[in-house]
Amino acid sequence: MRKPPPFDSQYEAAGSLAERIVAEGAYCVAAIGAFSGDETRSADEVFLEQNTRFQAHIADAAALDAQLAELVFCLDRLTAEVSADLDSFRGLTLREKMAGWVSRQRMWRMYTERVREAPVIERLLDLLTKSDALAGLIAGQRAALTERHKAAELGLVDIVEQRRRLVVSIDIARLKMKELNAKALTTQGRIGVYGNRAHWEQMEAERRALKAEVERISAGEHEMRDDSQRRERFIGLFQAFVDSLNGRIAACNALLRKLLIDVEERLIIYQAQVDTDRPGMKVRIKPELFPDIAAPIRLFEKGMLVAQDLERRKSRADIELARRFPTYAESPPETSGAPLIDTARRSFRFSLPFPRS
């Protein structure tokens, strides 16, 4: 199994890539908006340049999405490690057991103080800080993508509509040429058969005028056909860009959904291990301190977080991400399928056979 990179370095790399993608994305949107404005270069030259930059942007965007997915799963793995460390505190030490033979209350006081002083609590708070930063990065990407998608789609629709009108005009021109050619052929057949010489010369002039009109319409039809084919070529490129934006918006939604569900899980673990009624414990987790994950924290503040449906929602979020990011959806064998915290487990104070003092 490959070893995942550290969160901080991966987060910095994702942030740098996101900044570069913003500029390239702006270029792509501007290119769609200014599609008909560049008359100084050939269509082939423009297409080769834009195709290179569009494809590079799409590839970079896919790499960024993969990095964001890796960061989400990295936090998930770190949460599993913290939970495992917290679970190690569930058992009583020998010193606590010995104190329990004298005083049950002293035993549990010693146990509670040991859990409260555990450094893993700080690690949970650090996970919330990292979750907030990552949620901000993903939400920022989603907002930029939504705006970019709207502008690019409007430009693409305009290009497609102009091509549709060109196709209609080409069909009309071809029908008109067919009609004029038929008239010219009929006129040519009548020359030398009906009328006198003056009449023949008049019909020849009419035939030449019809053929000249056919050639004029044909030249216009040829230009429209070239323009239509040029638009068709670029439409495929622009459509791939718009589709990638749409897919990235959906990916950001899925990543945020999983991340916020995972934040709920971290808060439930914190709530299960820490006496949140103790002064100073709950105040360390406030919506204003973590603005980008404020929604689950508000539930935490109100005591409305419940673990009953968390496993089901987490499983659905994992399945959705596994479909989009199969590489990053692989769970470590030691944690796969196991809940991060056993909320149904009974407290030790009811299961251990210590005498009452």
Secondary structure, 3 states (H helix, E strand, C coil): CCCCCCHHHHHHHHHHHHHHHHHHHHHHHHHHHCCCCCCCCCHHHHHHHHHHHHHHHHHHHHHHHHHHHHHHHHHHHHHHHHHHHHHCCCCCCHHHHHHHHHCHHHHHHHHHHHHHCCCHHHHHHHHHHHHHHHHHHHHHHHHHHHHHHHHHHHHHHHHHHHHHHHHHHHHHHHHHHHHHHHHHHHHHHHCCCCCCHHHHHHHHHHHHHHHHHHHHHHHHHHHHHHHHHHHHHHHHHHHHHHHHHHHHHHHHHHHHHHHHHHHHHHHHHHHHHCCCCCCCCHHHCCCCCCHHHHHHHHHHHCCCCCCCCHHHHHHHHHHHHHHHCCCCCCCCCCCCCCCCCCCCCCCHHHHCCCCCC
